[in-house]
Amino acid sequence: MKLQKLLPLGRSALLSTIAFWGYYFITTCINGLVSIFYSNDDTEVNGYPDSYFTVCLVVAAIAFFFFCLDTCFANFGKRAAYIEKSKEKESFFFGKELASMLADIELWVLIAVFSFWNLIIFDVWAFLITLAYLLVSDFFARLNWFAYSREGAKIPESKGFTAVRMAIHVAIWFAVIGLLCVLSLIGRELFGAIFAAVGVYLFVALGALVGLLVLLFIWRRIRALSVQRRFFKKLAKACRENSVRYKEPKGIYKAVLRQQIMQFTLEHKNVRFNCVLIPTILRKTPLYFLGKGEVKRVHTFYFFKIELFSSEKILKYQLERPQKDEKNVIILSPIPREFFIGERGNAASGDFNSEVDKALIYSGSEFCNYIERVISENRVYDKEGK
């Protein structure tokens, strides 16, 4: 019995030991990768400038963060145990998770082993960075595992040995960095003269492009969150004015950012609205309603106007057949530019007020107007009944 209790701690120690030494050798590859862009006749005589060591440190620190994430996510035994415990949780509370993390002996074993080798080989700053990285990585892992547990999917079995699994992860890192080294050497030989002439301008243009893409990425999500907030404010007002019982669902912003389906209900004394909310961040991404509680989101990648390939994701929802005085509604907010009824390649263009699975499809604004119409009709019927 005691050995079973020590098994997770031994697994964590083994995982962190292999991970640390794997990363230690990977940093050597990273330094070699950076040196490809610095090596010239001058560095052979005078050595590398200070900027080389700065760049090596920054690149290694960035890679180390993702390596810590990979290490925490690779602990499948801990993942299975966490998902099993999360079945009874109603929501993810930051304070409770932080307290749980600080009391997690397995996490502290992971940190202790990493920190021990960092203090011996590197310095105290490496220890502090390790501590911060692993705490953040474990939190992200818990957040991901909690979301996985909400999906109700079967927990995948942990097959194989932890040591072998982590060694495979380290090997993949070696392969990726090795491939980058080879490509960098080829590029240096083929385009070295060009890089020497326009290198500065090329890096400025590349930096501007990356910055623009990051701003676009952030802006789209800010716009989507803003649209969603306006919708729920308008919904709250429509419910208040029409005496509909309303409580704002939890996690409306997380659902938008993760593009997950939300379900909630609104109740009036004469009618009940069963609602499914489907958010879309990229408006050019169409939705295909397949029926039987399934909708397909299709994202197409282009090179200028040439279609390269598409990725598809099936989203599922559950709506029972509406009973008397019940209305099933599918709300698109934020809305895509277009949506379809039917399978891709044989689908009809949809519009608001289309019906699928005995549910009407509306935008956020249209749904608020729909509530007012339904409540008004019920009031008329009530007066006529009297």
C-alpha positions as a printed Julia matrix, in Angstrom:
386×3 Matrix{Float64}:
   0.0    0.0     0.0
   2.83   2.4     0.87
   4.58   1.63   -2.41
   1.41   2.53   -4.33
   1.32   5.91   -2.59
   4.95   6.55   -3.51
   4.43   5.57   -7.15
   3.2    9.04   -8.31
   6.18  10.69   -6.58
   8.64   8.31   -8.2
   6.96   8.85  -11.55
   7.26  12.64  -11.14
  10.94  12.38  -10.14
  11.72  10.15  -13.12
   9.77  12.43  -15.47
  11.58  15.57  -14.29
  15.04  13.95  -14.38
  14.69  12.82  -17.99
  13.09  16.12  -18.92
  15.84  18.24  -17.37
  18.76  16.38  -18.91
  16.95  16.24  -22.23
  16.51  20.0   -22.12
  20.14  20.5   -21.01
  21.39  18.82  -24.19
  18.74  20.62  -26.26
  20.12  23.98  -25.07
  23.41  23.0   -26.69
  21.55  22.5   -29.96
  19.82  25.86  -29.48
  23.16  27.61  -28.97
  24.43  25.93  -32.15
  21.33  27.06  -34.02
  21.86  30.68  -32.97
  25.59  30.49  -33.81
  24.72  29.7   -37.45
  23.47  33.27  -37.84
  26.54  34.75  -36.09
  29.45  32.71  -37.45
  31.77  34.6   -39.81
  35.46  35.39  -40.24
  35.33  37.97  -37.46
  33.83  35.61  -34.85
  36.51  33.02  -35.65
  39.18  35.51  -34.59
  37.52  37.62  -31.89
  34.83  35.25  -30.64
  31.11  35.87  -30.44
  29.75  39.3   -29.42
  27.67  39.82  -26.27
  24.48  39.9   -28.32
  25.03  36.24  -29.24
  24.87  35.14  -25.61
  21.82  37.35  -25.02
  19.97  35.84  -27.96
  20.94  32.31  -26.83
  19.59  33.07  -23.35
  16.29  34.51  -24.64
  15.68  31.67  -27.12
  16.54  29.06  -24.47
  14.21  30.72  -21.94
  11.32  30.72  -24.43
  11.98  27.1   -25.39
  12.22  26.16  -21.71
   8.71  27.5   -21.03
   7.19  25.3   -23.73
   9.36  22.43  -22.54
   7.91  22.81  -19.02
   4.42  22.79  -20.5
   5.27  19.63  -22.4
   6.63  18.01  -19.23
   3.46  18.71  -17.23
   1.14  17.63  -20.04
   3.16  14.42  -20.53
   2.25  13.21  -17.04
  -0.71  11.06  -18.17
  -1.01   9.34  -14.81
  -1.61  12.66  -13.07
  -3.99  13.72  -15.84
  -6.17  10.62  -15.39
  -6.28  11.13  -11.6
  -7.17  14.83  -11.97
  -9.96  14.19  -14.5
 -11.43  11.5   -12.25
 -11.52  13.95   -9.31
 -12.97  16.76  -11.48
 -16.17  14.9   -12.36
 -17.95  16.36   -9.35
 -16.63  19.91   -9.78
 -19.12  22.48  -10.99
 -16.56  24.99  -12.24
 -12.86  25.86  -12.24
 -12.07  28.21   -9.33
  -8.66  29.89   -9.43
  -8.27  30.13   -5.66
  -9.13  26.47   -5.0
  -6.89  25.26   -7.82
  -4.0   27.38   -6.55
  -4.45  25.93   -3.06
  -4.6   22.43   -4.54
  -1.41  23.09   -6.53
   0.49  24.3    -3.47
  -0.55  21.12   -1.63
   0.41  18.84   -4.55
   3.47  16.85   -3.41
   3.91  15.4    -6.9
   4.31  18.92   -8.34
   6.85  19.85   -5.65
   8.89  16.74   -6.44
   8.94  17.87  -10.08
  10.06  21.36   -9.05
  12.63  20.03   -6.55
  14.38  17.81   -9.1
  14.43  20.53  -11.79
  15.62  23.12   -9.28
  18.34  20.84   -7.86
  20.01  20.4   -11.24
  19.47  24.04  -12.18
  21.23  25.22   -9.02
  24.16  22.86   -9.62
  24.63  23.49  -13.35
  23.27  27.01  -13.79
  22.48  29.59  -11.09
  19.8   30.89   -8.75
  18.03  32.76  -11.56
  17.54  29.47  -13.36
  15.97  28.11  -10.16
  13.52  31.04   -9.9
  12.57  30.78  -13.58
  12.06  27.03  -13.17
   9.78  27.58  -10.18
   7.64  30.16  -12.03
   7.5   28.16  -15.28
   6.48  24.89  -13.64
   3.78  26.53  -11.5
   2.3   28.26  -14.55
   2.61  25.09  -16.64
   0.88  22.95  -14.02
  -1.95  25.49  -13.8
  -2.43  25.45  -17.58
  -2.39  21.65  -17.52
  -5.1   21.6   -14.84
  -7.19  24.09  -16.82
  -6.88  21.92  -19.93
  -7.7   18.71  -18.03
 -10.73  20.34  -16.39
 -12.06  21.43  -19.8
 -11.49  17.87  -21.04
 -13.47  16.47  -18.1
 -16.42  18.79  -18.95
 -16.62  17.29  -22.43
 -17.63  13.96  -20.91
 -15.2   12.01  -23.06
 -13.72   8.73  -21.91
 -10.37   9.12  -20.19
  -7.74   7.61  -22.48
  -5.77   4.8   -20.9
  -2.16   5.55  -19.96
  -0.22   2.97  -21.92
   3.52   2.36  -21.69
   6.1    3.66  -19.23
   6.46   7.27  -18.12
  10.2    7.22  -18.83
   9.69   6.0   -22.39
   6.96   8.54  -23.04
   9.11  11.43  -21.8
  12.1   10.17  -23.79
   9.92  10.25  -26.91
   8.96  13.86  -26.14
  12.62  14.79  -25.75
  13.47  13.01  -29.01
  10.81  15.01  -30.83
  12.37  18.22  -29.5
  15.79  17.06  -30.72
  14.32  16.28  -34.13
  12.62  19.68  -34.47
  15.69  21.7   -33.42
  17.95  19.5   -35.55
  15.73  20.13  -38.57
  15.88  23.87  -37.89
  19.69  23.67  -37.76
  19.83  21.87  -41.11
  17.43  24.33  -42.75
  19.38  27.26  -41.3
  22.67  25.92  -42.67
  21.11  25.38  -46.11
  19.65  28.88  -46.07
  22.97  30.37  -45.0
  24.82  28.67  -47.86
  22.23  29.47  -50.52
  21.19  32.96  -49.46
  24.1   34.17  -47.32
  24.99  37.04  -49.65
  21.37  38.19  -49.85
  20.98  38.09  -46.06
  24.18  40.11  -45.64
  22.86  42.83  -47.97
  19.24  43.08  -46.87
  19.33  41.23  -43.55
  18.34  44.23  -41.4
  15.43  45.18  -43.66
  14.34  41.56  -43.84
  14.22  41.21  -40.07
  12.35  44.52  -39.73
   9.78  43.41  -42.32
   9.45  40.0   -40.69
   9.03  41.62  -37.27
   6.38  43.99  -38.64
   4.52  41.07  -40.23
   4.6   39.05  -37.02
   3.47  42.1   -35.03
   0.59  42.68  -37.46
  -0.51  39.05  -37.21
  -0.4   39.2   -33.42
  -2.46  42.41  -33.39
  -4.96  40.88  -35.8
  -5.19  37.76  -33.62
  -5.83  39.87  -30.51
  -8.23  42.26  -32.25
 -10.47  39.47  -33.55
 -10.84  38.05  -30.07
 -11.45  41.45  -28.5
 -14.14  42.09  -31.13
 -15.74  38.7   -30.46
 -15.75  39.29  -26.69
 -17.25  42.74  -27.2
 -20.0   41.35  -29.46
 -20.8   38.66  -26.91
 -20.94  41.14  -24.05
 -23.33  43.4   -25.98
 -25.55  40.43  -26.76
 -25.83  39.33  -23.13
 -26.54  42.9   -22.01
 -29.3   43.16  -24.6
 -30.61  39.72  -23.6
 -30.7   40.72  -19.92
 -32.65  43.86  -20.83
 -35.13  41.95  -23.03
 -35.7   39.41  -20.26
 -36.14  42.11  -17.63
 -38.67  44.01  -19.73
 -40.66  40.86  -20.52
 -40.58  39.25  -17.06
 -38.42  36.35  -18.19
 -36.29  34.64  -15.56
 -32.69  35.1   -16.58
 -29.32  34.33  -15.01
 -26.18  35.0   -17.02
 -24.46  31.68  -17.82
 -20.99  31.08  -16.42
 -17.94  31.18  -18.67
 -19.39  33.2   -21.58
 -15.99  34.68  -22.44
 -14.12  31.38  -22.13
 -16.72  29.78  -24.42
 -16.03  32.44  -27.06
 -12.24  32.13  -26.87
 -12.41  28.33  -27.01
 -15.3   28.48  -29.52
 -17.33  26.03  -27.44
 -21.06  25.51  -27.46
 -23.04  26.79  -24.45
 -26.53  25.74  -23.39
 -28.88  27.63  -21.09
 -32.6   28.13  -20.5
 -34.88  31.14  -20.1
 -38.25  30.78  -18.38
 -41.48  32.76  -18.48
 -44.74  31.76  -16.83
 -46.14  30.81  -20.24
 -43.1   29.7   -22.23
 -39.62  28.21  -21.82
 -36.7   28.87  -24.18
 -34.12  26.08  -24.51
 -31.07  27.82  -25.97
 -27.89  26.62  -27.67
 -25.25  29.3   -28.24
 -22.6   28.78  -30.94
 -19.84  31.45  -31.08
 -17.63  32.14  -34.1
 -14.46  34.25  -33.86
 -13.53  34.24  -37.58
 -16.58  35.46  -39.47
 -15.39  33.87  -42.71
 -15.58  30.42  -41.08
 -18.94  28.89  -42.13
 -21.09  26.51  -40.11
 -22.88  23.45  -41.51
 -25.86  22.21  -39.5
 -26.0   18.45  -40.03
 -28.97  17.67  -37.79
 -29.14  15.2   -34.9
 -27.32  17.63  -32.65
 -24.26  18.11  -34.84
 -22.81  21.21  -36.48
 -19.59  21.31  -38.49
 -17.21  24.28  -38.43
 -15.07  24.44  -41.59
 -11.9   26.55  -41.68
 -10.34  26.95  -45.12
  -6.73  28.02  -45.65
  -5.83  30.11  -48.7
  -2.67  31.21  -50.46
  -3.89  34.57  -51.74
  -7.1   33.4   -53.49
  -6.0   29.81  -54.0
  -7.66  27.32  -51.65
  -4.99  25.08  -50.13
  -6.86  22.84  -47.69
  -9.62  22.84  -45.11
  -9.92  21.67  -41.52
 -13.23  20.48  -40.11
 -14.45  20.18  -36.54
 -17.71  18.63  -35.41
 -19.49  20.35  -32.51
 -22.27  18.56  -30.66
 -25.25  19.85  -28.69
 -28.3   18.28  -27.1
 -31.85  19.53  -27.62
 -34.86  17.42  -26.72
 -38.01  17.64  -28.82
 -39.82  20.77  -27.54
 -42.87  20.12  -25.41
 -45.93  22.33  -25.23
 -45.01  25.91  -24.32
 -41.32  25.24  -25.09
 -39.17  26.84  -27.79
 -35.86  25.44  -28.96
 -33.47  28.09  -30.25
 -29.95  28.0   -31.71
 -28.19  31.36  -31.29
 -25.21  32.37  -33.43
 -23.18  35.01  -31.58
 -20.78  36.25  -32.82
 -22.25  35.25  -36.17
 -20.4   33.83  -39.21
 -20.87  35.5   -42.59
 -22.79  32.45  -43.77
 -24.13  29.14  -42.5
 -25.7   26.17  -44.22
 -28.23  23.44  -43.56
 -26.92  20.05  -44.63
 -23.63  18.33  -45.36
 -20.84  20.23  -47.1
 -21.16  19.91  -50.89
 -24.91  19.33  -50.69
 -26.06  22.08  -48.34
 -28.69  24.8   -48.61
 -27.82  28.34  -47.56
 -29.4   29.14  -44.21
 -30.87  32.35  -42.91
 -32.22  33.51  -39.59
 -35.5   31.77  -38.79
 -34.25  28.58  -40.48
 -35.12  25.41  -38.59
 -32.97  22.4   -37.71
 -33.62  19.73  -35.05
 -36.95  21.42  -34.26
 -35.02  24.55  -33.32
 -35.02  28.0   -34.9
 -31.68  29.64  -35.76
 -31.23  33.31  -34.81
 -28.51  35.87  -34.32
 -28.2   37.44  -30.88
 -30.25  40.54  -31.8
 -32.87  38.49  -33.66
 -33.26  36.22  -30.64
 -33.93  39.19  -28.34
 -36.61  40.38  -30.77
 -37.99  36.83  -30.94
 -38.42  36.78  -27.14
 -40.45  39.99  -27.3
 -42.67  38.61  -30.09
 -43.37  35.33  -28.31
 -44.15  37.02  -24.98
 -46.4   39.57  -26.74
 -48.32  36.78  -28.5
 -48.81  34.99  -25.18
 -50.13  38.18  -23.61
 -52.67  38.52  -26.44
 -53.78  34.91  -25.95
 -54.09  35.48  -22.2
 -56.37  38.5   -22.76
 -58.5   36.64  -25.29
 -58.79  33.7   -22.88
 -60.14  36.0   -20.21
